[in-house]
Amino acid sequence: MCFASLWICYNKFMDNRGLVKMVLLIVVALIVLGFLGYNLRDIIASPTVSDNLNYVWGLVVKLWDNILARPAMWVWNNVIVDLLWNNMQKIFRNDLPEIPGIQ
């Protein structure tokens, strides 16, 4: 009976996706790494890891600059600003045109 209830709780925990689950998993992973004797500060400060992180960051920046920036800026300017922001300003100013049948 006890094992079945634990299994049900585990399945409910795994079915719920979200920020809290991610934070709990990260905290548990950090506790386990600390228990096993790994020091993340020393690992991140090592020259090899630092070089790898800088290399990956450089790739991310190149990806953004060369591929993703143009479409993202188009979406920002044409969708977010034009459709949402400008219409929200009209709503707050009460400047929307009358729609027949809606009061």
N, CA and C atoms as a LAMMPS dump frame, in Angstrom:
ITEM: TIMESTEP
0
ITEM: NUMBER OF ATOMS
309
ITEM: BOX BOUNDS ff ff ff
-5.0000000000000000e+02 5.0000000000000000e+02
-5.0000000000000000e+02 5.0000000000000000e+02
-5.0000000000000000e+02 5.0000000000000000e+02
ITEM: ATOMS id mol type element x y z
1 1 1 N 0.824 -1.195 0
2 1 2 C 0 0 0
3 1 3 C 0.862 1.251 0
4 2 1 N 1.905 1.267 0.804
5 2 2 C 2.773 2.434 0.901
6 2 3 C 3.519 2.654 -0.416
7 3 1 N 4.019 1.552 -1.026
8 3 2 C 4.726 1.66 -2.288
9 3 3 C 3.806 2.179 -3.388
10 4 1 N 2.565 1.723 -3.401
11 4 2 C 1.608 2.17 -4.419
12 4 3 C 1.336 3.66 -4.293
13 5 1 N 1.174 4.146 -3.079
14 5 2 C 0.91 5.578 -2.907
15 5 3 C 2.137 6.405 -3.3
16 6 1 N 3.345 5.925 -2.991
17 6 2 C 4.548 6.62 -3.43
18 6 3 C 4.646 6.644 -4.95
19 7 1 N 4.291 5.524 -5.575
20 7 2 C 4.341 5.448 -7.037
21 7 3 C 3.338 6.42 -7.668
22 8 1 N 2.166 6.545 -7.082
23 8 2 C 1.159 7.482 -7.597
24 8 3 C 1.659 8.916 -7.433
25 9 1 N 2.235 9.23 -6.283
26 9 2 C 2.767 10.584 -6.072
27 9 3 C 3.903 10.883 -7.044
28 10 1 N 4.77 9.893 -7.281
29 10 2 C 5.87 10.08 -8.225
30 10 3 C 5.338 10.341 -9.623
31 11 1 N 4.339 9.565 -10.05
32 11 2 C 3.771 9.759 -11.388
33 11 3 C 3.1 11.117 -11.518
34 12 1 N 2.4 11.562 -10.462
35 12 2 C 1.787 12.892 -10.516
36 12 3 C 2.856 13.973 -10.584
37 13 1 N 3.951 13.791 -9.863
38 13 2 C 5.048 14.75 -9.902
39 13 3 C 5.66 14.808 -11.293
40 14 1 N 5.831 13.667 -11.936
41 14 2 C 6.446 13.632 -13.26
42 14 3 C 5.492 14.12 -14.342
43 15 1 N 4.181 14.024 -14.131
44 15 2 C 3.223 14.497 -15.124
45 15 3 C 3.128 16.015 -15.129
46 16 1 N 3.306 16.647 -13.993
47 16 2 C 3.227 18.102 -13.921
48 16 3 C 4.536 18.698 -14.416
49 17 1 N 4.439 19.444 -15.497
50 17 2 C 5.634 20.084 -16.04
51 17 3 C 5.601 21.546 -15.637
52 18 1 N 6.749 22.046 -15.236
53 18 2 C 6.751 23.447 -14.881
54 18 3 C 8.027 23.886 -14.217
55 19 1 N 7.996 25.124 -13.81
56 19 2 C 9.16 25.761 -13.235
57 19 3 C 9.526 25.165 -11.878
58 20 1 N 8.544 24.869 -11.061
59 20 2 C 8.821 24.338 -9.719
60 20 3 C 9.516 22.992 -9.82
61 21 1 N 9.069 22.152 -10.726
62 21 2 C 9.698 20.838 -10.912
63 21 3 C 11.149 21.001 -11.352
64 22 1 N 11.377 21.914 -12.27
65 22 2 C 12.735 22.141 -12.759
66 22 3 C 13.637 22.641 -11.639
67 23 1 N 13.141 23.561 -10.833
68 23 2 C 13.939 24.085 -9.724
69 23 3 C 14.248 22.975 -8.727
70 24 1 N 13.257 22.145 -8.406
71 24 2 C 13.489 21.038 -7.471
72 24 3 C 14.522 20.061 -8.012
73 25 1 N 14.437 19.739 -9.3
74 25 2 C 15.405 18.815 -9.881
75 25 3 C 16.812 19.405 -9.864
76 26 1 N 16.939 20.682 -10.127
77 26 2 C 18.257 21.322 -10.098
78 26 3 C 18.818 21.329 -8.681
79 27 1 N 17.977 21.639 -7.7
80 27 2 C 18.432 21.655 -6.309
81 27 3 C 18.872 20.262 -5.877
82 28 1 N 18.102 19.245 -6.234
83 28 2 C 18.466 17.867 -5.87
84 28 3 C 19.771 17.473 -6.554
85 29 1 N 19.928 17.844 -7.825
86 29 2 C 21.164 17.521 -8.536
87 29 3 C 22.361 18.208 -7.898
88 30 1 N 22.201 19.469 -7.483
89 30 2 C 23.297 20.179 -6.825
90 30 3 C 23.648 19.551 -5.482
91 31 1 N 22.632 19.1 -4.757
92 31 2 C 22.879 18.429 -3.472
93 31 3 C 23.641 17.133 -3.692
94 32 1 N 23.224 16.367 -4.701
95 32 2 C 23.898 15.092 -4.992
96 32 3 C 25.344 15.345 -5.422
97 33 1 N 25.563 16.339 -6.286
98 33 2 C 26.937 16.65 -6.699
99 33 3 C 27.788 17.079 -5.512
100 34 1 N 27.236 17.881 -4.61
101 34 2 C 27.967 18.287 -3.415
102 34 3 C 28.264 17.103 -2.513
103 35 1 N 27.308 16.194 -2.396
104 35 2 C 27.493 15.007 -1.569
105 35 3 C 28.6 14.116 -2.131
106 36 1 N 28.705 14.069 -3.464
107 36 2 C 29.725 13.244 -4.103
108 36 3 C 31.094 13.923 -4.133
109 37 1 N 31.164 15.166 -3.674
110 37 2 C 32.448 15.832 -3.556
111 37 3 C 32.803 16.749 -4.716
112 38 1 N 31.878 17.013 -5.618
113 38 2 C 32.153 17.912 -6.738
114 38 3 C 31.904 19.35 -6.314
115 39 1 N 32.818 20.218 -6.652
116 39 2 C 32.693 21.641 -6.363
117 39 3 C 32.453 22.349 -7.691
118 40 1 N 31.259 22.871 -7.882
119 40 2 C 30.92 23.504 -9.148
120 40 3 C 31.747 24.755 -9.404
121 41 1 N 32.095 25.483 -8.369
122 41 2 C 32.9 26.696 -8.545
123 41 3 C 34.26 26.348 -9.145
124 42 1 N 34.882 25.253 -8.651
125 42 2 C 36.173 24.831 -9.201
126 42 3 C 36.026 24.325 -10.628
127 43 1 N 34.927 23.622 -10.898
128 43 2 C 34.71 23.091 -12.246
129 43 3 C 34.527 24.228 -13.242
130 44 1 N 33.704 25.202 -12.911
131 44 2 C 33.444 26.324 -13.822
132 44 3 C 34.694 27.18 -13.986
133 45 1 N 35.5 27.316 -12.936
134 45 2 C 36.693 28.161 -12.992
135 45 3 C 37.845 27.502 -13.733
136 46 1 N 37.767 26.208 -13.999
137 46 2 C 38.869 25.543 -14.69
138 46 3 C 39.013 26.096 -16.104
139 47 1 N 40.228 26.19 -16.605
140 47 2 C 40.453 26.793 -17.921
141 47 3 C 39.731 26.057 -19.056
142 48 1 N 39.664 24.749 -18.998
143 48 2 C 39.022 23.986 -20.078
144 48 3 C 37.535 24.28 -20.14
145 49 1 N 36.864 24.246 -18.998
146 49 2 C 35.43 24.505 -18.972
147 49 3 C 35.146 25.956 -19.354
148 50 1 N 35.943 26.868 -18.846
149 50 2 C 35.758 28.272 -19.184
150 50 3 C 35.926 28.499 -20.681
151 51 1 N 36.93 27.862 -21.283
152 51 2 C 37.143 27.972 -22.724
153 51 3 C 35.966 27.385 -23.501
154 52 1 N 35.449 26.245 -23.049
155 52 2 C 34.295 25.634 -23.719
156 52 3 C 33.056 26.512 -23.622
157 53 1 N 32.824 27.102 -22.448
158 53 2 C 31.669 27.979 -22.282
159 53 3 C 31.79 29.222 -23.161
160 54 1 N 32.992 29.791 -23.249
161 54 2 C 33.198 30.947 -24.117
162 54 3 C 32.984 30.583 -25.585
163 55 1 N 33.429 29.408 -25.987
164 55 2 C 33.231 28.956 -27.364
165 55 3 C 31.742 28.798 -27.681
166 56 1 N 30.999 28.159 -26.779
167 56 2 C 29.555 27.969 -26.995
168 56 3 C 28.848 29.317 -27.009
169 57 1 N 29.235 30.24 -26.131
170 57 2 C 28.615 31.571 -26.119
171 57 3 C 28.885 32.296 -27.436
172 58 1 N 30.089 32.147 -27.964
173 58 2 C 30.405 32.737 -29.26
174 58 3 C 29.527 32.169 -30.362
175 59 1 N 29.275 30.857 -30.325
176 59 2 C 28.378 30.241 -31.308
177 59 3 C 26.955 30.775 -31.174
178 60 1 N 26.493 30.948 -29.95
179 60 2 C 25.14 31.467 -29.723
180 60 3 C 25.032 32.886 -30.261
181 61 1 N 26.045 33.705 -30.02
182 61 2 C 26.031 35.09 -30.517
183 61 3 C 26.031 35.112 -32.042
184 62 1 N 26.865 34.265 -32.678
185 62 2 C 26.887 34.19 -34.142
186 62 3 C 25.539 33.723 -34.677
187 63 1 N 24.933 32.725 -34.037
188 63 2 C 23.625 32.233 -34.455
189 63 3 C 22.592 33.345 -34.383
190 64 1 N 22.603 34.105 -33.296
191 64 2 C 21.661 35.213 -33.15
192 64 3 C 21.909 36.282 -34.206
193 65 1 N 23.164 36.704 -34.344
194 65 2 C 23.483 37.799 -35.27
195 65 3 C 23.214 37.438 -36.725
196 66 1 N 23.547 36.217 -37.126
197 66 2 C 23.484 35.854 -38.539
198 66 3 C 22.166 35.221 -38.974
199 67 1 N 21.426 34.606 -38.043
200 67 2 C 20.224 33.865 -38.448
201 67 3 C 18.973 34.351 -37.738
202 68 1 N 19.01 34.478 -36.438
203 68 2 C 17.788 34.704 -35.669
204 68 3 C 17.402 36.157 -35.463
205 69 1 N 18.326 37.079 -35.564
206 69 2 C 18.029 38.476 -35.238
207 69 3 C 17.003 39.079 -36.181
208 70 1 N 17.157 38.861 -37.488
209 70 2 C 16.223 39.453 -38.446
210 70 3 C 14.787 38.976 -38.244
211 71 1 N 14.537 37.65 -38.209
212 71 2 C 13.146 37.219 -37.991
213 71 3 C 12.601 37.651 -36.633
214 72 1 N 13.435 37.623 -35.608
215 72 2 C 12.963 38.028 -34.28
216 72 3 C 12.604 39.51 -34.26
217 73 1 N 13.399 40.338 -34.906
218 73 2 C 13.086 41.767 -34.953
219 73 3 C 11.838 42.026 -35.793
220 74 1 N 11.633 41.249 -36.87
221 74 2 C 10.419 41.402 -37.676
222 74 3 C 9.192 41.068 -36.836
223 75 1 N 9.269 39.949 -36.11
224 75 2 C 8.143 39.561 -35.247
225 75 3 C 7.919 40.631 -34.188
226 76 1 N 8.982 41.137 -33.593
227 76 2 C 8.838 42.163 -32.57
228 76 3 C 8.178 43.42 -33.135
229 77 1 N 8.674 43.9 -34.272
230 77 2 C 8.166 45.159 -34.824
231 77 3 C 6.784 45.011 -35.443
232 78 1 N 6.522 43.922 -36.158
233 78 2 C 5.279 43.786 -36.903
234 78 3 C 4.16 43.109 -36.134
235 79 1 N 4.511 42.269 -35.178
236 79 2 C 3.473 41.565 -34.429
237 79 3 C 3.29 42.192 -33.056
238 80 1 N 4.343 42.226 -32.297
239 80 2 C 4.229 42.704 -30.919
240 80 3 C 3.887 44.195 -30.888
241 81 1 N 4.696 45.009 -31.555
242 81 2 C 4.493 46.453 -31.479
243 81 3 C 3.265 46.876 -32.265
244 82 1 N 3.176 46.48 -33.539
245 82 2 C 2.063 46.941 -34.368
246 82 3 C 0.717 46.423 -33.88
247 83 1 N 0.601 45.133 -33.727
248 83 2 C -0.709 44.574 -33.392
249 83 3 C -1.071 44.741 -31.924
250 84 1 N -0.17 44.341 -31.06
251 84 2 C -0.52 44.329 -29.639
252 84 3 C -0.366 45.699 -28.988
253 85 1 N 0.817 46.285 -29.094
254 85 2 C 1.084 47.521 -28.369
255 85 3 C 0.214 48.669 -28.867
256 86 1 N 0.166 48.851 -30.179
257 86 2 C -0.616 49.969 -30.711
258 86 3 C -2.107 49.794 -30.425
259 87 1 N -2.614 48.576 -30.52
260 87 2 C -4.025 48.352 -30.212
261 87 3 C -4.313 48.516 -28.725
262 88 1 N -3.375 48.132 -27.874
263 88 2 C -3.572 48.34 -26.441
264 88 3 C -3.604 49.833 -26.122
265 89 1 N -2.786 50.618 -26.784
266 89 2 C -2.822 52.062 -26.569
267 89 3 C -4.161 52.634 -27.005
268 90 1 N -4.711 52.142 -28.127
269 90 2 C -6.017 52.608 -28.581
270 90 3 C -7.103 52.233 -27.578
271 91 1 N -7.009 51.046 -27.018
272 91 2 C -8.002 50.608 -26.029
273 91 3 C -7.96 51.532 -24.81
274 92 1 N -6.765 51.839 -24.312
275 92 2 C -6.656 52.683 -23.126
276 92 3 C -7.069 54.125 -23.401
277 93 1 N -6.932 54.579 -24.642
278 93 2 C -7.363 55.926 -24.996
279 93 3 C -8.833 55.96 -25.396
280 94 1 N -9.48 54.786 -25.465
281 94 2 C -10.868 54.677 -25.929
282 94 3 C -10.998 55.189 -27.358
283 95 1 N -10.025 54.842 -28.195
284 95 2 C -9.935 55.37 -29.542
285 95 3 C -10.279 54.299 -30.587
286 96 1 N -10.914 53.198 -30.168
287 96 2 C -11.261 52.133 -31.114
288 96 3 C -12.51 52.493 -31.886
289 97 1 N -12.602 52.074 -33.152
290 97 2 C -13.822 52.336 -33.91
291 97 3 C -14.983 51.526 -33.373
292 98 1 N -16.182 52.001 -33.606
293 98 2 C -17.391 51.295 -33.17
294 98 3 C -17.564 50.039 -34.019
295 99 1 N -17.912 48.958 -33.368
296 99 2 C -18.205 47.708 -34.058
297 99 3 C -19.708 47.47 -33.949
298 100 1 N -20.38 47.332 -35.098
299 100 2 C -21.851 47.157 -35.043
300 100 3 C -22.225 45.881 -34.276
301 101 1 N -23.223 45.986 -33.431
302 101 2 C -23.726 44.835 -32.685
303 101 3 C -23.036 44.613 -31.347
304 102 1 N -21.946 45.333 -31.087
305 102 2 C -21.243 45.191 -29.812
306 102 3 C -21.365 46.495 -29.059
307 103 1 N -21.756 46.398 -27.794
308 103 2 C -21.935 47.612 -27.003
309 103 3 C -20.853 47.756 -25.987
